[in-house]
Amino acid sequence: QVIQHIQELGGIFCTDVTQYNNRPDSDNSITHLITGNLHVSQKLCIALCRGSWVLQPLYITESYKHEKWLDERHYEWADDCISNETRSKLDSKSIENLNIGRLWRRKFETTKIFNKTNSILPTSPSSSSNEGVFSGCSMIVLLSSKNKKNYVPILQAGNANIISTKLNNK
């Protein structure tokens, strides 16, 4: 039902960020992460590196009721945006990470990493942008294939310059 609500409001739903970013019609502009918890995951890290909104599922429900996308600021995972009932259901990891999405999003906005528009929504860095959490960083990634699959998309989301991902045995 949540997927249907997102689509009816004109949004695109995806469960795998890397699959979405590799689609030919993708502009790499995933702007929102809707999550029921704040456990550190690849999706959360990519959202943070992009400065995307990190929102509670209530954002979808309420937007659907109003038949339009609502102001995200009221649905962020942040101290002043969650009810006591929601807070009581959070585990210790989620409580530790409360506010992290807002902090990064605001950092992007105030350091002008995003192109400014007249919209409430910041524009996510495009794949051609030279700005991001890892801008100016050149990284050599020497990990197993399994770990590479997890970390390289995070570095790419932050616009890292990845020099190599293979060991040279010479």
KOLSE-848498 format. One record per residue (C-alpha): residue in one letter; residue number from 1; x, z, y. Coordinates in nm, 4 decimals, decimal comma. Layout:
N
+--------+-----+----------+----------+----------+
! residu ! num !       c1 !       c3 !       c2 !
+--------+-----+----------+----------+----------+
!      a ! NUM !        X !        Z !        Y !
...
+--------+-----+----------+----------+----------+
This chain:
170
+--------+-----+----------+----------+----------+
! residu ! num !       c1 !       c3 !       c2 !
+--------+-----+----------+----------+----------+
!      q !   1 !   0,0000 !   0,0000 !   0,0000 !
!      v !   2 !   0,2866 !   0,0747 !   0,2405 !
!      i !   3 !   0,4317 !  -0,2726 !   0,1761 !
!      q !   4 !   0,0944 !  -0,4281 !   0,2531 !
!      h !   5 !   0,0677 !  -0,2271 !   0,5780 !
!      i !   6 !   0,4134 !  -0,3432 !   0,6886 !
!      q !   7 !   0,3335 !  -0,7068 !   0,6133 !
!      e !   8 !  -0,0075 !  -0,6936 !   0,7815 !
!      l !   9 !   0,1586 !  -0,5609 !   1,0958 !
!      g !  10 !   0,4041 !  -0,8536 !   1,0851 !
!      g !  11 !   0,7030 !  -0,6689 !   0,9425 !
!      i !  12 !   0,9268 !  -0,7635 !   0,6530 !
!      f !  13 !   0,9755 !  -0,5152 !   0,3694 !
!      c !  14 !   1,2924 !  -0,5093 !   0,1636 !
!      t !  15 !   1,4341 !  -0,2587 !  -0,0803 !
!      d !  16 !   1,7840 !  -0,4061 !  -0,1019 !
!      v !  17 !   1,9539 !  -0,4502 !   0,2330 !
!      t !  18 !   2,2349 !  -0,6606 !   0,0884 !
!      q !  19 !   1,9889 !  -0,9009 !  -0,0746 !
!      y !  20 !   1,8002 !  -0,9377 !   0,2552 !
!      n !  21 !   2,1197 !  -0,9987 !   0,4529 !
!      n !  22 !   2,2283 !  -1,2693 !   0,2077 !
!      r !  23 !   1,9030 !  -1,4689 !   0,2371 !
!      p !  24 !   1,9399 !  -1,8024 !   0,4202 !
!      d !  25 !   1,6564 !  -1,7091 !   0,6602 !
!      s !  26 !   1,8039 !  -1,3653 !   0,7372 !
!      d !  27 !   1,9350 !  -1,2957 !   1,0847 !
!      n !  28 !   2,0876 !  -0,9647 !   0,9673 !
!      s !  29 !   1,8540 !  -0,7801 !   1,2006 !
!      i !  30 !   1,7137 !  -0,4996 !   0,9913 !
!      t !  31 !   1,5956 !  -0,2732 !   1,2690 !
!      h !  32 !   1,4229 !   0,0138 !   1,0879 !
!      l !  33 !   1,4809 !   0,2340 !   0,7840 !
!      i !  34 !   1,1701 !   0,4154 !   0,6641 !
!      t !  35 !   1,2665 !   0,7020 !   0,4365 !
!      g !  36 !   1,1093 !   1,0159 !   0,2975 !
!      n !  37 !   1,4408 !   1,2023 !   0,2985 !
!      l !  38 !   1,7808 !   1,1864 !   0,4602 !
!      h !  39 !   2,0064 !   1,1838 !   0,1564 !
!      v !  40 !   2,3259 !   0,9939 !   0,2193 !
!      s !  41 !   2,2783 !   0,6524 !   0,0632 !
!      q !  42 !   2,3956 !   0,2980 !   0,1193 !
!      k !  43 !   2,0717 !   0,2207 !   0,3042 !
!      l !  44 !   2,1090 !   0,5191 !   0,5368 !
!      c !  45 !   2,4753 !   0,4387 !   0,6060 !
!      i !  46 !   2,3945 !   0,0741 !   0,6831 !
!      a !  47 !   2,1117 !   0,1798 !   0,9150 !
!      l !  48 !   2,3451 !   0,4210 !   1,0962 !
!      c !  49 !   2,6213 !   0,1594 !   1,1264 !
!      r !  50 !   2,3726 !  -0,0847 !   1,2770 !
!      g !  51 !   2,2118 !   0,1706 !   1,5086 !
!      s !  52 !   1,8755 !   0,1083 !   1,3420 !
!      w !  53 !   1,5774 !   0,3368 !   1,3741 !
!      v !  54 !   1,5605 !   0,5958 !   1,0919 !
!      l !  55 !   1,1940 !   0,6883 !   1,0668 !
!      q !  56 !   0,9522 !   0,8970 !   0,8662 !
!      p !  57 !   0,6935 !   0,7182 !   0,6467 !
!      l !  58 !   0,4233 !   0,8511 !   0,8812 !
!      y !  59 !   0,5339 !   0,5794 !   1,1243 !
!      i !  60 !   0,3899 !   0,3102 !   0,8948 !
!      t !  61 !   0,0673 !   0,5010 !   0,8258 !
!      e !  62 !  -0,0027 !   0,5747 !   1,1916 !
!      s !  63 !   0,0924 !   0,2247 !   1,3092 !
!      y !  64 !  -0,1435 !   0,0748 !   1,0534 !
!      k !  65 !  -0,4277 !   0,3016 !   1,1696 !
!      h !  66 !  -0,3721 !   0,1827 !   1,5275 !
!      e !  67 !  -0,3278 !  -0,1801 !   1,4157 !
!      k !  68 !   0,0026 !  -0,2115 !   1,6037 !
!      w !  69 !   0,3570 !  -0,0840 !   1,5882 !
!      l !  70 !   0,3774 !   0,2479 !   1,7681 !
!      d !  71 !   0,6593 !   0,3972 !   1,9740 !
!      e !  72 !   0,9315 !   0,4831 !   1,7214 !
!      r !  73 !   1,0643 !   0,7759 !   1,9235 !
!      h !  74 !   0,7797 !   0,9945 !   1,7972 !
!      y !  75 !   0,8581 !   0,9278 !   1,4285 !
!      e !  76 !   1,2361 !   0,9611 !   1,4145 !
!      w !  77 !   1,3989 !   1,1991 !   1,1741 !
!      a !  78 !   1,4793 !   1,4527 !   1,4454 !
!      d !  79 !   1,4072 !   1,8192 !   1,5140 !
!      d !  80 !   1,1421 !   1,7523 !   1,7744 !
!      c !  81 !   0,9612 !   1,4817 !   1,5747 !
!      i !  82 !   0,8827 !   1,6523 !   1,2465 !
!      s !  83 !   0,6105 !   1,9011 !   1,1732 !
!      n !  84 !   0,6792 !   2,2461 !   1,0322 !
!      e !  85 !   0,5032 !   2,1320 !   0,7153 !
!      t !  86 !   0,7410 !   1,8359 !   0,6775 !
!      r !  87 !   1,0424 !   2,0562 !   0,7559 !
!      s !  88 !   0,9396 !   2,3048 !   0,4856 !
!      k !  89 !   0,9436 !   2,0231 !   0,2268 !
!      l !  90 !   1,2952 !   1,9032 !   0,3124 !
!      d !  91 !   1,5864 !   1,9890 !   0,0891 !
!      s !  92 !   1,9105 !   2,1258 !   0,2339 !
!      k !  93 !   2,0807 !   1,7830 !   0,2443 !
!      s !  94 !   1,7992 !   1,6312 !   0,4496 !
!      i !  95 !   1,8022 !   1,9242 !   0,6912 !
!      e !  96 !   2,1804 !   1,8839 !   0,7377 !
!      n !  97 !   2,1300 !   1,5173 !   0,8255 !
!      l !  98 !   1,8364 !   1,5723 !   1,0616 !
!      n !  99 !   1,9029 !   1,4049 !   1,3988 !
!      i ! 100 !   2,1887 !   1,1868 !   1,2697 !
!      g ! 101 !   1,9932 !   0,8616 !   1,3089 !
!      r ! 102 !   1,8951 !   0,9450 !   1,6651 !
!      l ! 103 !   2,2510 !   1,0423 !   1,7550 !
!      w ! 104 !   2,3932 !   0,7100 !   1,6356 !
!      r ! 105 !   2,1119 !   0,5009 !   1,7819 !
!      r ! 106 !   2,1573 !   0,6667 !   2,1210 !
!      k ! 107 !   2,5329 !   0,6236 !   2,0992 !
!      f ! 108 !   2,4827 !   0,2509 !   2,0478 !
!      e ! 109 !   2,2386 !   0,2328 !   2,3378 !
!      t ! 110 !   2,4558 !   0,4289 !   2,5818 !
!      t ! 111 !   2,7775 !   0,2464 !   2,4940 !
!      k ! 112 !   2,6007 !  -0,0872 !   2,5358 !
!      i ! 113 !   2,6737 !  -0,2064 !   2,1848 !
!      f ! 114 !   2,3261 !  -0,3575 !   2,1836 !
!      n ! 115 !   2,2106 !  -0,6430 !   2,4005 !
!      k ! 116 !   1,9544 !  -0,4903 !   2,6336 !
!      t ! 117 !   1,6028 !  -0,6310 !   2,6432 !
!      n ! 118 !   1,2829 !  -0,5146 !   2,8052 !
!      s ! 119 !   1,1638 !  -0,3980 !   2,4648 !
!      i ! 120 !   1,1488 !  -0,0394 !   2,3409 !
!      l ! 121 !   1,3423 !  -0,1630 !   2,0381 !
!      p ! 122 !   1,7152 !  -0,2115 !   2,0680 !
!      t ! 123 !   1,8375 !  -0,5382 !   1,9249 !
!      s ! 124 !   2,0552 !  -0,4815 !   1,6192 !
!      p ! 125 !   2,4010 !  -0,6296 !   1,6308 !
!      s ! 126 !   2,3941 !  -0,9795 !   1,4897 !
!      s ! 127 !   2,6411 !  -1,1006 !   1,2357 !
!      s ! 128 !   2,8194 !  -1,2861 !   1,5155 !
!      s ! 129 !   2,8543 !  -0,9776 !   1,7337 !
!      n ! 130 !   3,1976 !  -0,8217 !   1,7672 !
!      e ! 131 !   3,0545 !  -0,4782 !   1,8355 !
!      g ! 132 !   2,9665 !  -0,2062 !   1,5877 !
!      v ! 133 !   3,0716 !   0,1285 !   1,4485 !
!      f ! 134 !   3,3825 !  -0,0277 !   1,2922 !
!      s ! 135 !   3,4530 !  -0,2865 !   1,5638 !
!      g ! 136 !   3,8225 !  -0,3349 !   1,6120 !
!      c ! 137 !   3,8995 !  -0,1866 !   1,2698 !
!      s ! 138 !   4,0749 !  -0,4013 !   1,0126 !
!      m ! 139 !   4,0285 !  -0,2632 !   0,6651 !
!      i ! 140 !   4,1797 !  -0,3308 !   0,3281 !
!      v ! 141 !   3,9329 !  -0,2277 !   0,0603 !
!      l ! 142 !   4,0956 !  -0,1497 !  -0,2733 !
!      l ! 143 !   3,8176 !  -0,0233 !  -0,4947 !
!      s ! 144 !   3,6644 !  -0,0998 !  -0,8308 !
!      s ! 145 !   3,3994 !  -0,3710 !  -0,8279 !
!      k ! 146 !   3,1284 !  -0,1070 !  -0,8636 !
!      n ! 147 !   3,2492 !   0,0927 !  -0,5632 !
!      k ! 148 !   3,3200 !  -0,2211 !  -0,3594 !
!      k ! 149 !   2,9583 !  -0,3234 !  -0,4056 !
!      n ! 150 !   2,8548 !   0,0075 !  -0,2469 !
!      y ! 151 !   3,1009 !   0,0307 !   0,0431 !
!      v ! 152 !   3,1698 !  -0,3244 !   0,1626 !
!      p ! 153 !   2,8108 !  -0,3796 !   0,2903 !
!      i ! 154 !   2,8398 !  -0,0572 !   0,4943 !
!      l ! 155 !   3,1669 !  -0,1739 !   0,6502 !
!      q ! 156 !   3,0155 !  -0,5174 !   0,7181 !
!      a ! 157 !   2,7112 !  -0,3596 !   0,8841 !
!      g ! 158 !   2,9497 !  -0,1870 !   1,1246 !
!      n ! 159 !   3,1333 !  -0,5171 !   1,1910 !
!      a ! 160 !   3,4583 !  -0,4152 !   1,0257 !
!      n ! 161 !   3,7198 !  -0,6839 !   0,9787 !
!      i ! 162 !   3,7743 !  -0,6744 !   0,6019 !
!      i ! 163 !   4,1168 !  -0,8170 !   0,5308 !
!      s ! 164 !   4,1226 !  -0,7967 !   0,1529 !
!      t ! 165 !   3,9246 !  -0,6602 !  -0,1320 !
!      k ! 166 !   4,1708 !  -0,7475 !  -0,4098 !
!      l ! 167 !   4,5011 !  -0,6035 !  -0,5183 !
!      n ! 168 !   4,7893 !  -0,8480 !  -0,5065 !
!      n ! 169 !   5,0024 !  -0,7831 !  -0,8160 !
!      k ! 170 !   5,3096 !  -0,9733 !  -0,6887 !
+--------+-----+----------+----------+----------+
